[in-house]
Amino acid sequence: MNGAATFSRNLAAGLASRGHDVHVMAPAQKGRVGVFTEVHEGVPLTVHRIYSWRWLPHPWLRFMLPWRVKANAERIVRELKPDAIHFQSHIVVGRGLATSAVKHGIQLVGTNHTMPENILQHVAILPRFTLDWLAAIQWRSARKWFEKADAITTPTRRAADFFERGTGLTGVHAISCGIDTSFYTADLSPRTDNVIVFLGRLDEEKYIHEAIEALVRLQDLDAKLVIIGDGEVRPRLEARARELGLADRVRFTGRVSDEELRRELTEANVFAMPSRAELQSISTMEALASGLPVVAADAMALPHLVHPGVNGYLYQPGDIEAFAGYLRTILTAAPDELDRLRRGALRTVEAHDIQRTLDIFEALYRGEEVVDPDTEGELAR
């Protein structure tokens, strides 16, 4: 449902494909508590589903009970006696696993996928003046649990710097989440339609309304916007499209199959990513692997992936005119220029192949020193 979950799934499946015995501890869904063999990315995984509650203000977010997570983690760790433990969130589950790892002397790796903006959107029912206080609490909590880890990672250097400033911890590795680039198909042939695509959760921090508002300025091109994904703000986005007279030009697909996702990305002209809180953006990497130029907000980690004039363009968040202008630049580009941007997209994503990511995490699990990979190279210069 989000980047952290996607990375967790891809990492677990990739490690299992290499012959490792991988177990996943995750919240139970719809009361399905117990140990199950689940198939993810075509790979059987052992998943320990722990009794969970839904966060009521949110349609799907679930969490294990904080007062039970340490006991549940200890039970699983004693049973499995793992060689390494890797937690993807310090919120609830990471606390239980970190405690057990330290207690039993097990190699511990922690990856941070969150920033306060991602978390606090789920407590919007609270008064605004409390949010800064809550953000400070979140950073203190993150430090308490991540400092127990033998290695700390984030998906990008900018995210690592952000995490180090927030927690005061140092030595954080920047390791790309990675994707299976072979899954995506690039079609460099000419298009007959002008199709802009967005992929991701339909949540507040994605600022998807900016893409809809940019579309107003592209009606002379008969441009259309395809929004792939689902989330709590979808009704508001649909209402905004109707309000702007764009109901027939904005298509909401909801969640789609892997085959549909690949087809939608392959057939589009340009990818739009207006989010301001991306610690990497797997969906942007998926677009690049599909040969799509990207127009993205110049925020957080997106400049690590989008290099102006090489594989797309960056606009200042909130500047709808610039957003629309760069979309127009790509939609009206001469064939040679468009081909150059598309090939730039494919070159960019080569450094983010999941196999490279798996190699690095295997080394971290063994307690080896690693050198953070250069995922930008000449493109960033």
C-alpha positions in Angstrom: 0.0 0.0 0.0 3.0 2.3 0.3 6.7 2.5 -0.4 7.8 0.9 2.9 5.5 -2.0 2.3 6.6 -2.4 -1.3 10.2 -2.4 -0.3 9.6 -4.9 2.5 7.8 -7.2 0.1 10.5 -6.9 -2.6 13.3 -7.4 -0.1 11.8 -10.4 1.5 10.9 -12.0 -1.8 14.3 -11.3 -3.2 16.2 -12.8 -0.3 14.0 -15.9 -0.3 14.7 -16.3 -4.0 18.4 -16.4 -3.1 17.8 -19.3 -0.8 17.5 -17.5 2.6 14.9 -18.6 5.1 12.9 -15.3 5.5 10.2 -14.7 8.1 8.0 -11.6 8.2 6.3 -10.2 11.3 3.4 -8.1 10.3 -0.1 -6.9 11.5 -2.9 -9.4 11.0 -5.5 -8.3 8.4 -9.2 -8.9 9.0 -8.6 -11.0 12.1 -6.3 -13.5 10.4 -3.9 -14.2 13.2 -1.3 -16.9 13.0 1.7 -18.1 10.9 0.9 -18.5 7.2 2.7 -19.3 4.0 1.9 -16.3 1.7 3.0 -15.9 -1.8 4.4 -12.4 -2.6 6.1 -11.6 -5.9 5.6 -15.3 -6.8 7.7 -16.4 -3.8 6.4 -18.3 -0.8 7.2 -16.5 2.5 6.5 -17.4 6.1 4.5 -14.5 7.6 3.7 -14.2 11.3 0.4 -12.2 11.4 0.1 -10.5 14.8 -3.3 -9.4 16.3 -3.8 -5.8 15.3 -6.2 -2.9 15.5 -7.1 -0.5 12.8 -6.3 3.2 13.3 -9.9 4.4 13.2 -9.4 7.8 11.4 -7.7 5.9 8.6 -9.3 3.4 6.1 -6.7 0.7 6.2 -3.8 1.5 8.6 -3.4 -1.2 11.2 -1.0 -1.6 14.1 0.1 -4.3 16.5 -0.7 -3.6 20.2 2.3 -1.7 21.7 1.8 -3.3 25.1 2.1 -6.8 23.5 4.6 -6.3 20.7 7.7 -7.1 22.8 6.2 -10.4 24.0 5.2 -11.4 20.5 8.6 -10.5 19.1 10.4 -12.4 21.8 8.3 -15.5 21.2 9.1 -15.4 17.5 12.8 -14.8 18.0 13.2 -17.5 20.6 11.5 -20.0 18.2 13.4 -19.0 15.1 16.8 -18.1 16.5 17.5 -15.8 13.4 20.9 -14.8 12.2 19.8 -11.3 11.5 16.8 -9.1 12.2 15.7 -6.1 10.0 13.0 -3.8 11.1 11.3 -1.4 8.6 9.6 0.9 11.2 10.5 1.9 14.8 6.8 2.4 15.5 5.5 -0.6 17.4 7.0 -3.6 15.5 10.5 -2.3 15.5 10.5 -1.8 19.3 9.7 -5.4 19.9 12.3 -6.8 17.4 15.0 -4.3 18.4 14.6 -5.3 22.1 14.9 -9.0 21.3 17.8 -8.6 18.9 19.9 -6.7 21.6 18.9 -9.3 24.3 20.1 -12.2 22.2 23.0 -10.6 20.5 21.5 -10.8 17.0 22.7 -8.6 14.1 20.2 -5.8 13.9 19.5 -3.6 10.8 17.0 -0.8 10.9 15.6 1.1 7.8 13.8 4.4 8.2 11.0 5.1 5.6 9.1 7.8 7.5 9.2 11.4 8.3 6.9 13.3 10.6 4.7 14.5 7.7 3.9 10.9 6.8 2.9 10.1 10.3 1.1 13.2 11.5 -1.4 13.1 8.6 -3.0 10.2 10.4 -3.6 12.3 13.5 -5.2 15.2 11.7 -8.0 15.0 14.2 -5.7 16.6 16.8 -5.3 20.4 17.1 -2.7 21.8 14.8 -0.6 23.4 17.5 0.3 19.9 18.8 1.9 18.7 15.6 5.3 20.2 16.1 5.4 18.8 19.6 4.4 15.4 18.2 7.1 15.6 15.5 9.8 16.2 18.2 8.5 13.2 20.1 8.7 11.1 16.9 12.4 12.0 16.4 13.3 11.2 20.0 11.5 7.9 19.7 13.3 7.1 16.4 16.7 7.7 18.1 15.8 5.5 21.1 15.2 2.5 18.9 17.5 3.0 15.9 20.5 3.5 18.1 20.2 -0.1 19.1 20.8 -1.2 15.5 24.2 -2.4 14.2 23.5 -0.6 10.9 20.9 2.1 9.9 19.8 2.7 6.4 17.5 5.0 4.4 16.7 4.9 0.7 18.7 8.1 -0.3 21.5 10.3 0.9 19.1 13.2 1.4 16.8 11.0 3.5 19.9 9.9 5.5 20.9 13.5 6.1 17.3 14.3 7.1 17.3 11.4 9.6 20.7 12.3 11.1 19.6 15.9 11.7 16.3 14.7 13.3 17.8 12.1 15.5 21.4 13.1 16.1 22.6 9.7 15.0 25.4 9.4 12.5 26.8 6.8 10.0 23.4 6.3 8.3 23.7 4.4 5.0 21.9 5.5 1.8 20.8 2.3 0.2 18.2 2.4 -2.6 15.0 0.4 -2.1 15.6 -0.9 -5.6 13.1 -2.4 -8.1 13.1 -5.3 -10.5 13.8 -3.2 -13.6 13.3 -6.2 -15.9 9.6 -6.2 -15.0 8.9 -2.9 -16.7 8.6 -2.3 -20.4 9.8 0.9 -22.2 8.1 1.8 -25.5 10.0 4.6 -27.2 7.7 4.7 -30.2 5.6 7.9 -30.9 2.2 8.3 -29.0 -1.1 9.3 -30.5 -2.5 10.7 -27.2 -1.1 13.0 -24.5 -1.3 11.0 -21.3 0.1 12.0 -18.0 0.2 9.4 -15.3 0.6 9.4 -11.5 1.1 6.3 -9.4 0.9 6.1 -5.6 -1.3 6.3 -2.5 -3.9 9.0 -2.7 -3.0 10.7 0.5 -2.5 14.3 1.6 1.3 14.4 1.4 1.2 13.5 -2.3 -0.4 16.8 -3.3 -2.1 15.1 -6.3 -4.5 18.0 -6.7 -1.6 19.9 -8.2 -1.5 17.5 -11.1 -5.2 18.0 -11.6 -4.9 21.8 -11.5 -1.9 21.6 -13.9 -4.1 19.7 -16.4 -6.4 22.7 -16.6 -3.6 24.5 -18.4 -3.1 21.7 -20.9 -6.6 21.4 -22.4 -5.4 22.8 -25.7 -3.3 19.6 -26.0 -6.3 17.4 -25.2 -4.1 16.0 -22.4 -5.5 13.4 -20.0 -4.4 12.4 -16.5 -4.5 8.8 -15.2 -4.3 8.4 -11.4 -3.2 4.9 -10.4 -3.8 3.9 -6.8 -6.3 4.5 -4.0 -6.5 6.3 -0.7 -8.4 8.4 1.7 -8.3 11.6 -0.4 -9.7 10.0 -3.6 -13.2 11.4 -3.1 -11.8 14.9 -2.7 -9.7 14.5 -5.8 -12.6 13.3 -7.9 -14.6 16.3 -6.6 -11.8 18.6 -7.6 -11.7 17.2 -11.1 -15.5 17.7 -11.5 -15.2 21.2 -10.1 -12.6 22.1 -12.7 -14.6 20.6 -15.5 -12.1 17.8 -16.0 -14.2 14.7 -15.0 -13.8 13.3 -18.6 -10.0 14.0 -18.6 -9.0 12.5 -15.3 -9.3 8.7 -14.9 -9.0 7.1 -11.5 -8.1 3.4 -11.8 -8.0 2.4 -8.1 -5.6 -0.4 -7.3 -4.6 -2.4 -10.4 -2.9 -5.7 -11.2 0.8 -5.9 -12.0 0.0 -6.4 -15.6 -2.3 -3.4 -15.7 0.3 -1.3 -13.9 2.9 -2.1 -16.5 0.6 -1.4 -19.4 -0.5 2.0 -18.0 3.1 3.1 -17.4 4.3 1.8 -20.8 1.5 3.6 -22.7 1.8 7.0 -21.0 3.8 10.0 -22.2 5.0 11.5 -19.0 5.0 10.8 -15.2 3.9 13.4 -12.7 5.0 13.3 -9.0 3.9 16.3 -7.0 4.6 14.7 -3.6 6.7 16.7 -1.0 7.5 13.9 1.4 9.2 11.2 -0.6 12.2 9.5 1.0 12.9 7.8 -2.3 9.7 7.2 -4.4 9.5 3.7 -5.7 6.7 4.7 -8.1 9.0 7.3 -9.7 11.6 4.5 -10.2 8.9 2.4 -11.8 8.1 5.2 -14.2 11.8 5.7 -15.1 12.1 2.0 -15.7 9.2 2.3 -18.1 11.1 4.9 -20.1 8.9 7.8 -18.9 10.3 11.4 -18.4 9.3 12.7 -15.0 8.0 16.1 -13.8 8.4 16.2 -10.0 8.3 18.5 -7.1 11.8 19.8 -6.1 11.3 18.3 -2.6 12.9 15.8 -0.3 14.5 12.9 -2.2 13.0 13.4 -5.7 16.0 15.4 -7.0 18.0 12.2 -6.5 16.0 10.6 -9.2 14.9 13.5 -11.5 17.7 15.4 -13.2 16.5 18.5 -15.1 17.0 18.2 -18.8 18.3 14.7 -18.5 15.3 12.6 -17.6 12.6 15.2 -16.8 12.2 18.4 -14.8 11.7 19.7 -11.3 9.3 22.4 -10.3 8.9 24.4 -7.0 6.1 22.8 -4.9 2.9 24.8 -5.3 4.0 26.5 -8.6 1.2 25.1 -10.8 2.2 27.2 -13.8 5.7 25.7 -13.8 4.4 22.2 -13.3 2.1 22.6 -16.3 4.8 24.3 -18.3 7.2 21.4 -17.9 4.5 18.9 -18.7 3.8 20.8 -21.8 7.5 20.9 -22.7 7.6 17.1 -22.7 4.3 16.6 -24.4 5.3 18.9 -27.2 9.0 17.8 -27.4 10.5 17.0 -30.8 11.0 13.3 -31.4 14.8 13.5 -30.9 14.4 15.5 -27.7 11.8 13.1 -26.3 13.9 10.1 -27.2 16.8 11.7 -25.3 14.7 12.2 -22.1 13.3 8.7 -22.3 16.8 7.1 -22.6 17.9 9.3 -19.7 15.1 7.8 -17.6 16.3 4.3 -18.4 19.9 5.1 -17.6 19.0 6.7 -14.3 17.2 3.6 -13.0 20.0 1.2 -13.9 21.7 2.0 -10.6 18.5 1.1 -8.6 18.2 -2.6 -9.7 17.0 -4.7 -6.8 19.8 -7.2 -7.2 22.4 -4.6 -6.2 20.2 -3.7 -3.1 20.0 -7.4 -2.1 23.8 -7.7 -2.3 24.3 -4.8 0.1 21.7 -5.9 2.7 23.2 -9.4 2.7 26.5 -7.9 3.6 24.9 -5.8 6.4 23.3 -8.9 7.8 26.7 -10.5 7.9 28.0 -7.5 9.8 30.3 -6.4 7.0 31.3 -2.9 6.2 29.6 -1.6 3.0 30.2 1.4 0.8 27.1 3.3 -0.1 26.5 3.0 -3.9 26.5 6.0 -6.2 23.0 6.0 -7.6 23.4 9.3 -9.5 26.8 9.2 -11.1 27.3 11.5 -14.0 23.5 12.2 -14.3 23.7 14.4 -11.1 26.6 16.5 -12.4 
